[in-house]
Amino acid sequence: MNRVLRVSVFVGAAAIALLGSAPAHADDASYLAALDANGVFRSGPPNARLSAGHRFCNQLRSGATVDQVADAYVRRPSFGGPSMVDDLTVNLRPVIDIAQHELCPETLG
């Protein structure tokens, strides 16, 4: 019985240590909320906004710098008024910054 108790205490302590030291987890909802809170990239459906954020993160994870990601962004003309592309063209760097903080914090630094 003592052995079971010691193993239980050890496992519990290890779990608490891991939970206490875990980094903050970013997710899709926090990314969308941060875009809205900062007033950038508000056009387009949520899935398109998320797709762009994840695409930026994938480029950063592949070794691209923020400048390279921004320079590689394909800017297409929009027809018929403001569009998601227009919104990103004007606010691209803040969107990349928010993506890094909310979707891929491991790319910071």
C-alpha positions as a Markdown table, in Angstrom:
| # | Residue | x | y | z |
|---|---|---|---|---|
| 1 | Met | 0.0 | 0.0 | 0.0 |
| 2 | Asn | 2.9 | 2.4 | 0.8 |
| 3 | Arg | 4.3 | 1.8 | -2.7 |
| 4 | Val | 0.9 | 2.7 | -4.4 |
| 5 | Leu | 0.6 | 5.8 | -2.2 |
| 6 | Arg | 4.2 | 6.9 | -3.1 |
| 7 | Val | 3.6 | 6.3 | -6.8 |
| 8 | Ser | 0.3 | 8.3 | -6.6 |
| 9 | Val | 2.0 | 11.2 | -4.9 |
| 10 | Phe | 4.8 | 11.2 | -7.4 |
| 11 | Val | 2.5 | 11.1 | -10.4 |
| 12 | Gly | 0.3 | 13.9 | -8.9 |
| 13 | Ala | 3.3 | 16.1 | -8.2 |
| 14 | Ala | 4.6 | 15.5 | -11.7 |
| 15 | Ala | 1.2 | 16.4 | -13.2 |
| 16 | Ile | 1.0 | 19.6 | -11.1 |
| 17 | Ala | 4.6 | 20.6 | -12.2 |
| 18 | Leu | 3.7 | 20.1 | -15.8 |
| 19 | Leu | 0.5 | 22.1 | -15.6 |
| 20 | Gly | 2.2 | 24.9 | -13.7 |
| 21 | Ser | 5.0 | 25.3 | -16.3 |
| 22 | Ala | 2.9 | 24.9 | -19.4 |
| 23 | Pro | 3.1 | 27.8 | -21.8 |
| 24 | Ala | -0.1 | 29.7 | -22.6 |
| 25 | His | -2.0 | 28.0 | -25.4 |
| 26 | Ala | -3.1 | 30.1 | -28.3 |
| 27 | Asp | -6.0 | 29.0 | -30.5 |
| 28 | Asp | -8.2 | 30.0 | -33.4 |
| 29 | Ala | -10.8 | 31.8 | -31.2 |
| 30 | Ser | -8.2 | 34.0 | -29.5 |
| 31 | Tyr | -6.7 | 34.8 | -33.0 |
| 32 | Leu | -10.1 | 36.0 | -34.3 |
| 33 | Ala | -10.8 | 37.9 | -31.0 |
| 34 | Ala | -7.5 | 39.6 | -31.2 |
| 35 | Leu | -8.1 | 40.7 | -34.9 |
| 36 | Asp | -11.4 | 42.1 | -33.9 |
| 37 | Ala | -10.1 | 43.8 | -30.8 |
| 38 | Asn | -7.3 | 45.5 | -32.8 |
| 39 | Gly | -9.7 | 46.4 | -35.7 |
| 40 | Val | -7.7 | 44.6 | -38.4 |
| 41 | Phe | -8.7 | 42.0 | -41.0 |
| 42 | Arg | -12.3 | 42.2 | -40.1 |
| 43 | Ser | -13.6 | 41.5 | -43.6 |
| 44 | Gly | -14.2 | 38.0 | -44.8 |
| 45 | Pro | -15.6 | 34.9 | -43.2 |
| 46 | Pro | -13.9 | 33.4 | -40.1 |
| 47 | Asn | -12.6 | 30.4 | -42.0 |
| 48 | Ala | -10.8 | 32.6 | -44.5 |
| 49 | Arg | -9.4 | 34.8 | -41.7 |
| 50 | Leu | -8.1 | 31.6 | -40.0 |
| 51 | Ser | -6.7 | 30.2 | -43.2 |
| 52 | Ala | -4.6 | 33.3 | -43.7 |
| 53 | Gly | -3.3 | 33.3 | -40.1 |
| 54 | His | -2.3 | 29.6 | -40.4 |
| 55 | Arg | -0.7 | 30.2 | -43.8 |
| 56 | Phe | 1.4 | 33.0 | -42.3 |
| 57 | Cys | 2.4 | 30.8 | -39.4 |
| 58 | Asn | 3.4 | 27.9 | -41.7 |
| 59 | Gln | 5.6 | 30.3 | -43.7 |
| 60 | Leu | 7.2 | 31.5 | -40.5 |
| 61 | Arg | 7.7 | 28.0 | -39.2 |
| 62 | Ser | 9.4 | 27.2 | -42.6 |
| 63 | Gly | 12.0 | 29.8 | -41.8 |
| 64 | Ala | 10.6 | 32.9 | -43.5 |
| 65 | Thr | 11.0 | 36.2 | -41.7 |
| 66 | Val | 8.0 | 38.5 | -41.1 |
| 67 | Asp | 9.3 | 40.8 | -43.9 |
| 68 | Gln | 9.5 | 37.8 | -46.3 |
| 69 | Val | 6.0 | 36.7 | -45.4 |
| 70 | Ala | 4.7 | 40.3 | -46.0 |
| 71 | Asp | 6.6 | 40.6 | -49.3 |
| 72 | Ala | 5.3 | 37.3 | -50.5 |
| 73 | Tyr | 1.7 | 38.1 | -49.9 |
| 74 | Val | -0.2 | 38.1 | -53.1 |
| 75 | Arg | -2.1 | 41.3 | -53.6 |
| 76 | Arg | -4.9 | 40.9 | -56.1 |
| 77 | Pro | -7.2 | 43.8 | -57.1 |
| 78 | Ser | -10.7 | 43.6 | -55.7 |
| 79 | Phe | -13.7 | 44.5 | -57.7 |
| 80 | Gly | -16.9 | 45.9 | -56.4 |
| 81 | Gly | -15.7 | 47.5 | -53.2 |
| 82 | Pro | -13.7 | 46.6 | -50.0 |
| 83 | Ser | -12.6 | 43.0 | -49.7 |
| 84 | Met | -10.6 | 40.7 | -47.5 |
| 85 | Val | -7.7 | 41.3 | -49.8 |
| 86 | Asp | -7.9 | 45.1 | -49.4 |
| 87 | Asp | -8.1 | 44.7 | -45.6 |
| 88 | Leu | -5.0 | 42.6 | -45.5 |
| 89 | Thr | -3.1 | 44.8 | -47.9 |
| 90 | Val | -3.5 | 47.8 | -45.6 |
| 91 | Asn | -3.1 | 45.9 | -42.3 |
| 92 | Leu | -0.8 | 42.9 | -43.2 |
| 93 | Arg | 1.9 | 43.4 | -40.6 |
| 94 | Pro | -0.4 | 43.7 | -37.6 |
| 95 | Val | -2.2 | 40.5 | -38.8 |
| 96 | Ile | 1.0 | 38.6 | -39.0 |
| 97 | Asp | 2.0 | 39.9 | -35.5 |
| 98 | Ile | -1.4 | 38.7 | -34.1 |
| 99 | Ala | -1.0 | 35.4 | -35.8 |
| 100 | Gln | 2.4 | 34.9 | -34.2 |
| 101 | His | 1.0 | 35.7 | -30.7 |
| 102 | Glu | -2.2 | 33.8 | -31.0 |
| 103 | Leu | -1.6 | 30.9 | -33.4 |
| 104 | Cys | 2.2 | 30.2 | -33.5 |
| 105 | Pro | 3.9 | 31.8 | -30.5 |
| 106 | Glu | 6.9 | 29.5 | -31.0 |
| 107 | Thr | 7.8 | 31.7 | -34.0 |
| 108 | Leu | 8.4 | 34.8 | -31.8 |
| 109 | Gly | 11.9 | 35.7 | -30.8 |
